[in-house]
Amino acid sequence: MPSLNTFCNLQSAALKRFIKEEASNSDNLLHPDSDFSRSRRLSAVDLAAVAYQTEDRSINRSLPILPDSLSDVSLSAISQGRQKIRFLLYSHVFYRMNDLFSSEDDKTFHGWRLLSVDGSELSVSPDGNDMSTYGGSKKGSKHHFYLANPLYDVLNHVYLDLVMQPGSQKNEDSAFLELAQRYEGEKAIFICDRGYEALMTFYRLNQTDKHFVIRIKDESSSTSILKHYPTPDTEEYDIPFDVTLTCKNNSHVKANWETYKYISSYSKHPEFQNGVTELPLHGRVVRYKTVCEGIESFITLFTNLPFDEFTTEDLCEIYRLRWQIELSYRDIKERIGLKDVHGRKKELVIGEVFAKMTLYNLYSRIRNKVENSQEFAERCRNAMKRKWEQKADYAFLITAVHAFLWDSGVYTADKLINLILHKTQSVRPGRADKRKKKR
């Protein structure tokens, strides 16, 4: 197992090598025979690295870090040059980094990976040649955006995959199914919040042996899938859910709503073809009480995890851990600079998302390595006036590692690790604070 210093050097060298190799691949350039056929001040490698080097929310505020020989390059030259690079370059770097360092992601829940999927809107400026980005937001209004649908390992804090959709074509169900079907790693449990509760989605996941925990509407909702299904009189329960999905809506189905679920959009599903009219769906429903800011409410989960392997408490904990993907959005947008995308064209937008996810994974793996090290444990034990459990200061780590990657001579790996080990934050489990609302 490499030391902390060696691990930082390995990640830095791998990232820069992959950027250089992918920038040298003509398949990753839009017009390789003309765009980079002559000697130019900004090479494909220089331009490809820009997405990883920018720190500010807007590229207009500050030029990215470039070699001294290119310090006087104009913003327009950089902007025009970046449009000649396909997003495949950044996706290849992202997947290659994951393949190389995935062995470091060793945290599991009883031997299972916990993978969360949740869509996040990224606002973009309108592109006159492509109006597909104009669509309805989750907040109700319409604007130009892309919906990023990442697959996130909540225990190891790394992104594994991504599906991007323009605003007018967003479909979180299809994105989730695509990500689940593409995943070929260790056994995993997919976790989703409300919005993914489609009976046909559950059926397809069962058919492909994909395990999941998905929050559904509570039984008190008029549109809950539990409507007409017999549930216990108790407030909390953990019960089997066995129904038949059907494309028929005859008198027999209507008289047995507790065992049938009519799929009104059956014509769109290939499963209802060649005379097939019924599909069995087996699962498990868990309902439990939770308290937030003194207000009681109920959370209802649908899963296909077996009773004999996962307790009710296990399912509650699995769903609670889903919140890590929400925290990752805060970090990648506010701290790594994805809140404002530096471009309006599809290739630039998708490429920048992959670039920022690559950086996020690099930072997270260094943090994980630091917090699991003996040096960090010793530091926490010896901390003066220590009252709370300690963790690495992630905001500081991002700034320091970024300087280590791109500011030549600012930090050596030894100095970087020493700074991160000594820059910690307090962890206060169970801390609750009322939400601050604007009046």
N, C-alpha and C positions, 0 to 999 in steps of 0.2 A: 504493500500500500504506500503510495507516494506521500512524502511529507507535505505540509502546508505550503512551503515555499515552492517545492517542485510542482505541486498541483497548480498553483497560480501560473507558473511559467509554462506548463503544459497547455493550459487553456488559452493563454495569450498566443502562444506559437501556433496552436491548432487553428484558432480563429483567423489569424492573419494568413496562414497558409491556405486555408479553404477559400478565403476571399480571393486570393491571388489566383488559385487554380480555377475557380469558377469564372472569374473575369477573363481568363485566357481561353475559355470555352466559347466558341462562336455561336453555339446553340443558345447561349444566354444573352445574346445581343440582338437587337431588333434588325439592324442592317449591318452585319459585320463586314461586308465587302466595301462599304463606303464610310461608315461612321468612324471606324478606327483603323482605316487602311493607311493613313499617312502619319507622320510624326506630329503629335499634338502635345501641348503642354499638359493637358489633363488626360491621362491614360484611363483605360477602362478600370484598372485597379484603383486609381485615385478616386474615381467617381463612385465605384461600388462601395468604398469604405466610408463615404460621406454619411450614409444612413446610420452607421454604427458610431460615428464621431460626434454628431450633433447632440448638444445638451439642451439648448434653449428651446422653449416651446415653439418659437418661430424662427425659421432659418434667416429671416430678414433682420433679426436682432443682432446676429453675430455669425460670421462665416465659420464653417466647421474647421477643425484643426487640420491643416494641410502642411506638407513639407515647406521649409523656408523658401525653397526655390519657386513655390507656387503661392506665396503669401499675398501676392497682389492680384490674384485671379478674381474676376468680377463674379458677383452673385448670379448674373444672367448666364454666364458661361457654365457655371455649375448646374444651374437649373436646366438649361438646354441639354447639357451632356448627360444628366441623369435620366432623361427621357429616352435615351438610346439603350437602356438596360432593361431586360425583361425581369419580371418578378421571380422567375425560375432560379435566377442566381441566388437570391436571398433564401428561397425555400430549400435549395440544395445545401447551402451552408447550415441552415437550421437543422435539417435532418442529419447531416453528417456530424455535427457537434453532438446531437443527441445519441447517435449510434456509438460515438467514441467514448462518451462519458456516462452512458446510461447505467453502467455497473456501479456507479457511485450512488444511484437512487435506490437505496436498499430498505427503506421504511415501508412496512406493510401493516395491514390490519388483519391479524390472525392468518397471515400468509396471503392475503388478497390485496391487490392494488386498489386504491380508491381514486376513481377518475371522475371528475365533474365536468359537465357541459353546461354552458350558459351563454346566451348571446349578449354582445355589448355593442352599442351603436357608436360609430366613429363619424363625426360630422366632416364633410368635405365641401370644397367650393364646387359650384356647378361646372361641368364640362360641356360646352356647347355641342360637342359631337356625340355625347353619350348622356341621355337624360334618364337612364335606368336607375340612377342613384336617387331620384326623387320619389319618396314614398312616405307612408304614414309611420310616424314614430310611436313608440310605446306610450309616450306622454300625450298622444292624441293629435298633435299638430303634424304638418307635413314639412319636410325639408330634405336636403341632399345628404345622404349618409350611406355608409356601408355597415352591414351587420357582421361583426367578427364572431365566429362560433369556434372557440378553441376547446381542445381536450386538455384538462389540467389535472396533474397528479397532486392531490391536496396534502398528502403527507410529506412528499419530497419537494413541494413547491416548484415544480417545473411544468412547462407547457410541452405537450407531446405531439399535437397535430392541430390543424386549422382548416376551417371551411369559411370562405368569404362570400357574402351575398350582397349585391346592390340593393338599395332600399326598396325599390319596387318589386323585387323578386325574393324578399326575405321569406324563409320558411324554416323555422327552428326545428320542427319535427324531422324534416328531410335531412337537415344538417346533422342532427343528432344521430339518426340512423346511419348516415354515411360514415360518421366518425366511429361509431360502434362497430360497423362491419369492417372498416379498414384496420382496426386495432388487432394486432397479432402478437402482442406481448404476453407477459405472464397473466395468470388468471386475475380477473379484475371485476370490480363492482362499479357500475356507472350510476352517478348520483345527479339528479336534476331537481330543480324547483318547480313550482306550478308553471303551467304553460306547455308542458310536455306530456300531459295526461291524455294520451290518445289510445283507445282500446286496440286499434290495429298496430300501433307502435309496440304495445305490450306483447301482442301476439307474435309479431315478427322477431322481437328480441328472444322470446321463448323458443321459437323455431330454430334460431341460430345459436342457441345455448349461451346467450349473453345475459349476465346477471345484473340486476339494477335495483335501485331504491329511488322512487320518484314520488314527490309530493303531489297529492291530488286535492280537489276541492272537498271540503268537509261535507259530511252527510246533511248538514243543515242547509246547504246550498241547493237551490232548485235545479241546477245543472250538474250536480254531482253524479259520478258514475255509480254511486251507492244508492241513488234514488230507486226505490222499489226493491232493493236487495235487502234481505232480512239481516239486521244487525242486532247485537245484544242491547238490552236496556241500560247497561252500564255506560258511564261516560268514557271510560278507557277500555280498549279491547285489542286483541290480536287474533284474527280469525282467518280461515281460508276463504278464498274468493273463487268460485267456480261457476262460470256462465258459458253460454253458447252464443257466439257472434253469428248473426244471420242477416241475409239480404232480403229475407221475406218479412212482410209486415201484415200477415193474415190474422184471422181471429184466434188461432191457436197461440201465436206469439203474443198477441195482446192480452190473452188470458193468463199468460205465464211470464209476466215481466220480471219476476224474481229469478228466473233461470235463463232468460233470453235478453240479448242486447242487440237492437236493430241498428245496423250500419247504414245510415241514409246515403252515404257517398260510396256505396259498394261498387258502383260501376267504374270507379277510379282505381280499385284494388284488384290486381291480377289474381289474387287468391280466390276471388269469386268468379271463376271461369270453369268451363268444361263441366257444367252441371253441379259444381260445388255450391251449396247454399248455407252450410253451417260450418263453423270453425270453433273448436273448443278452446277456451281460455282459462288457465289455472293460475292462481296467484295467492297473494296474502295481503290483508289489509291491517294496518296498525294505526290506532288512534290513541293519542296521549295528550295530556294537559301540559301547557307551558305557561310561564309567567314572565311578562316583559314590562318593566316600569310599573309594576304593581297591577297590571291588567292581565287577567287570565284569558287564555284562548286555547284552541285545540289544533293540533297538527295531525293530518292524516296522510299516511304513506302507503303506496302500493309497491309490492316487491315480489320477486320470484325466488328469494332466498329461502332455503329449507328451515323448518321449525327446529329440527334437531341439531342444526349447526349454528344458528344465529338466534339469540334471545331477543326479546323486545327491547331490552336495554342496549343491545348491540346495534339494532336498527336506529334507535334514537341517537346514538353516538355517531353512527355513520352519516346520518343526515345533518347533524350539527357541524361536522367537519366540512360539509359543502361550503360553508361560509368562507373558507380560505380562498376560493376563486374570486369572491367579491373583493377581498383584501388585495389580491393580486392585481385586479383592475386598477385599484387606487395607486398601487406602486408603479405599474407600467405606464399609466397615464400621467400621473402627477410628478413622479420622481425620475422616470426614464424618458419622458417626453413624447408619449403617444397621444396626448390629449388633442394636440393640433397637428394634423398630418401635413407634411411638407410636399404637397402636390395635389392635383385634381384628377389626373389620369389613372386608370385602373392599374396599370403596371407599377406606377410609383406608389400608390396607396397600399396595394397588397405587399409589395416589396418592403415597404417601411414597417408594416406590421410584423412580417417575418424577422426583419432585422432587430426590432425592439424585443421580440420574444426571445431571440437568440441571446441578446444581452441580459435579459431578465434571468434566463436559465443559467448563464455564466455566473452572475452575481449570486443567485440562490445556491448554486452548488458550492461556491466558495464559503458562503455563510453556513451552510450545512456542515461543511468540512471543519470550519472553525469551531462551531458550537459542539461538535462531537469529539473534539480533540482533547487530549489530556492537558495541554497547555491552557485551554480555556477553562476547564474544570478547576484547575489549580488556581487560576486567576480569580474565579468566582469564590473559591473557598477562602482566599486570602484578602478579599476585598475589605477595605476598612469600613466599619460601620454598616456592614451589609445587613439590610433588613428584608429585602425581597430577592427572589430568584432573578438571575441575570440572563440577558440575551444580547446578541450582537446588535449594535446600532446599525440598522439596515440602510437608513438614509446616508449615514456617513460612509458606510461600506461602498455604496454605489458611487459616490463622488470620488473616493480614494481609488477604487479599482478602475474607474474610467480614466483617471489621470495616469495610472500605472499602464493602461493599455495604449494610450495615444500620446501622452506628454513624455517624450523621450527624456530619460535622466531624472525625472521628478522623484519616482519611487523605484527602489529595487524590490524584489519579492520579499526579502527579509524585512525591510522597513515597512512595507505594506502590511504584512501579517502582524508585525509588532503593534502597529497602530490599531488594527482591527481588534486585536486581542484586548487592548486597553480601553477601547471605546465601547462601552456597554450601556444597556438600558435596563430598567427594572421591569420585571414581569409580575403583575399582581393578579393572580387567578381569581375569577369570580367578581372582579371589579365591575360595578354597575354605575352608570351615570345617566341622569335624565337627558333625553335628547334636547339640544338647544334649538328652539324654533324661532324663526323670525316673526316678529309681530307686525 
